[in-house]
Amino acid sequence: MVSLKDISAACGVSIATVSKALNNHNDISVETKEYIKKVSASLGYYPNSAAKALKTNRTYSIGMLFVDDAMSGLTHDFFSNILDSFKRAAEAKGYDITFINSNKTRPNRMSYLAHTRYRGFDGVCIACVNFYDPEVIELVRSDIPVVTIDHMFNNRTAVLSDNVTGMRDLLQYAYNKGHRKIAYIHGAESAVTHSRVSSFFKTADELGLVIPDEYVKEAPYRSTDETQKKTDELLDLSNPPTCILYPDDFSAFGGINAINNRGLSIPDDISIAGYDGIRIARHIEPQLTTIRQDTEKMGNMAATELIDQIEHPKTTLVKQIIVEGSVYPGKTIRDISQN
């Protein structure tokens, strides 16, 4: 194993100078730092993480709490893109990412907070969980730096997709295409669902749209089976909608199946729209009309805010960061405004 003494001898400088250079002290010139780091790398030197943790009181490790009830794991298009962006942003600042074990059936498992302390995580990012789970609340109320994604706690920084504006823009888009009979299959109860449903009804009211009770149905996010059933129920109505909005792009495929099984055409016979802007929805025919969420920015902002908390705990403010999306027109909403 290469030691500081070996690097000192190779560079012709003192061990103290080597140590200061490798730890980016300001009393060493930039040229000397670069030279010593270059020699260190050529000798195969890697700092001991345990020793670094003792010296800095940080492990440079971040915990990721991700519990997807639909069991889609990292194939969950929306969150996987956020996590990928988060990971790249954190790694660029020298942090590693480790998932917190969420298997509650495992014997002798630790709570989320206990696991976080056991692993020595400097901070935790929480995404796609039951935010009302007592273990999640325990972690949020602890002294561990935490950032949440798509959920707000009073005392924690949150990075939120602008679900209110997104739903407003999507409904407005369908309205501008001439649709007045618009149904909405929304996701299961959550803060995200509440924001979207409230925005849907508020926007409908502002537009003068009458939304019959039977036009609003619920299906779990990413559940193609349930959205297929709900779509059949909507199409069986004596006065069916001309346009159906779905909880997310993936679940919209269930609606597409129901429509295709009846020999109907999208958008000629029925118009549809999703939500999220996942990549596969842009590669089907016809391309899905949707709200494209800025997952790159959400992940990057979550990592940046969490690392600021870790490195500057006394000066970092709790805040809510709203990230706007945009309508992706696609080809699944027919323009009937001239009919």
N, C-alpha and C positions, 0 to 999 in steps of 0.2 A: 504493500500500500504506500502510495506517495504521500510524504508528509510536508508540512510547511518548511521544515529544515531542508528537504531535498530541493524545493522550489527556490529557497533562499540561496542555496549554493549555486544552482543553475543560473540564477539572475544576477548574482553578485550583489545582493542587497540583504539587509537584516531580516530576521524572521518577523519582527514587528512591522516592517514595511510591507512584507508579503501579506500579513494579516490585514493591515489597513487597506491595502489595494483590493483584496478579495471581498472586503466588506464595504467597499465604496466610500471610505472616509474622505472628507473634503481636503484634508491636509496632504494628500498625495496628488501629484499632477495627473492629468488625464493620460498623458503619454506613458507615464510609469505604470498606471493602472492597466492600460491596454497591453503593455509589454508583459507584465507579470501574469495577467490572465491568459495571454496567448501561450506563454511558456507552461503555465499550469495545465492548460488543456492538452498541450503536446505531450506532457508527461503522464497524462491520464489521471489528473487529480480531480476528485469530486469531494465537496465538503460533506462531513458527516451530519446527517439530518438531525440525529438526536442531540449532538453537540450544538448545532445551530439553534434548535428549539430551546435548549437551556439558556443560551446566550440572549436570544431575542424574545423569549417567552411566547413564540409563535411556532406552529408546526408547518405553516404554509400548506395547510390541507383544509379543504372546505367540504362539508357534508351536504349531500343532496337528498332531500326527502321527497320522494315521488311515489305516490300510491294510487294506481289507476284501478278503480273498482271494476272497469270493463275488462281488466286483465289483458289489455293490448300492449302494455309495457312500452318499450322504446319504439314500437311500431306505431305509436300514437303520433300521427303526422304533425299536428300542431305543437304539442309539447316537445317532441323529439327535436324539432327545429329550434325551439327556444333553448333546450338543454345543450344542443350542439353549439349555438352561439355563445351561451354562458360559458361552456367549457373552453372554447377558444379564447375568449376574453380573459378568463381567469388564468389560464396557462401562460398567456402572454405576459402576465404580471408575476409569474413564478409560483402559482398555486396549483396543487393537484386536487382532483375531484373524486370523492368516494361516496357511493350510495349508502344511505342509512338503512339497515335491515328493517323491512316492514312486515315480515312474515310473523304474524301474531300467533300462529299455531305452533311455532317452534318452541319446544320445552326450554325453560329457564332463560327465555329471551329478556333482553333489557328494554326498558322504555326508550322512546326516542331521545329524551334528554340524557338518560344514563348512557346510552350508546354514544351520544355526542361527546360527553365528558370522557368516557372510556377511550375513545379514539383520539381525543385531544383536538377536535376540529376547532379551527379559529372562528368559524362562523357556519351558518346553515342557510341554504336556499330551500324554501318550501314551495312545492308546486303540485297541483293536481291531487289534492288529498281531501279528506273530510276535515275541513277546518274547525269543525265543532267537536272533533275527537278530543277527549280529555288529555291524551298524551301530546297532541299537537298544541293545545292551549298551554300545557305545562312547559313545553319547549319555548313557546312564544313569550311566556311570562318570565323566563329565566334571564340571566345576565349574558347569555350567549348572543353575539351579533346575528341577526336574522333579517332576511329579505323574503317577502312573499310575492308570488306571482298570481295575478288575477283574484286576489282577495285582500281586503283591508282589515287590519287590526289598528286600534287607536294608537298603540305605542310602537308600531313597527313600520319601516319603510316598505312600500308596496309598488310593484310595477304592474300596471293594469292596462289591458286592452280597452279602447274606448268603445265598449259595447253599446252604450246609449246612442252615440253618434252613428256607429256602424249600422244598427238596426234602423235608425231613422233614415239613413241614406239608402238602405236597401229597399225599404217600403216606399220611399219617395220615388226611387227608380222604377219600381213596378207600377206605381200610380201614373208616372209620366208616360209610361208605355200604354196607358189606357185602361189598366186593370182596376176594377172596382170590387170584384169578388175575390178577395185575397185571404187565404187560410194560412195558419201558422202552426206548425208542429214544433213545439219548443222542447228543450231538454228538461231533465229532472231538476228538482229544487236545488238551487245553489245561488250564490251571490251573482254569478254571471247570468244565470237564467232570469233572476229577478230584474236585473238591469235591462236585459233585452225585452222581456215581456212588458215591463212598464213603458219602455220606449216605443214598443210596437203600438200599444193602446193610445199613448199620448200622441204619437204621430198620426195615427188613424183618426183620432178626434180632431186634430188640427186640419186634416185634409177633408174632413166631413165624411169619412168612410164609416159605414155601419158594418160591424164585425159580429155576425151571429155567433152565439155560444158554441154551436156545433162546428164552427170553423177553427176553433182553437183546441188543440189536442196536445198531449204530452207523450214523449217517448225518450228513453235514455239516450244520452249522447253516444254516437258511434254504433247504435243498434239498428242494423239494416232490417232485421226481422220485425222489430216493433214499428219502424217507420213504414214498412211495407203494409202492415196491418192498418195503421192509421190512414195511410193514403187510400187504401181500399174503402175505408169507412167514409172518407171525404168524397170519393168518386161515386159512392152509392147514394149520396144525398139527392133528393128531388131537385135541389137547386145547387149543384156542385160549384166549387170555386173555379175561376179561370187560371189562378196562379197559387202555388203552394210554396211556402218558405219552410226550410228544414233546419233542424238544430245545428247541423254541421255538414260539411261536404261529404264526409264518409257515409253518414246516415242517409244522405240524399240518394245513394245508390239503391237503398231499399225502396224508395219512392219510384225511382226509375224502373225497377223490376215490376212493381205493381202496375205502372202505366203501360209498360211493354206487354205484360201478360194480357192486357185487355185489347191489344192491337191498336192502342192509341199512339199518337206521335207527339214528340216534344220538339219544338214548342207549338206546332200547328194546332194540336188538340188541347193541350194543357201546358202551361208555363210553370217552371220551377226555379228555385234558387237555393243555394247552400249558404255556408258561412265558414270562414277560415282561410280559404285560398290555398288549399293543399295542392301539391304539384300534379298529382294524378288527375285532378279535376280539370286541369288545363289541357290534358292529353286525351280526353274522351271526346266522342262526337255525338251530339253537339257539345262544345265546351260549356262547362257549368258557369252560370252567372252566380257570383258570390261576393262576399266581403273578404278581401285579401288582408290579413292581419300581418303587421310588420314584426315577425318573429325574430328576425335578425337584431332589430333594435331592442326588443324586449329582453332578450337574453343578454345582450351586451350591457344594457343599463342595469339589469339585476346584478350582474357580476361586478360592475364598477361601483355601484352603491354599497354592496356588501363589503368589498375590499376597503372602501373608504371608511366604513364603520370599524373594520378590524384595525386598520393602520392609523386612523385619526378618531378614536372613540370620543374624545372631548369636544370635537368641533363639528362632527357630522350630525346634521339635522334629520329628524324623522320627516319623511315626505311621501306623497303619493304622486307617482309619475304616470301620466296618462299617455299611452301611445296610440295614435290614430291609425286606422286602417283606411282602405279605399275600395270603392265598388269596382269589381272586375266584371265588365259587361257580359262576357261570354256570349252564348247564343241560345240560352234556354228560356229567355223571356221574350215572347212574341209581342211586337208592337201592334196593338189593336186600337190605337187612338183614332184611327181614321175609319173604323168600322161603324 
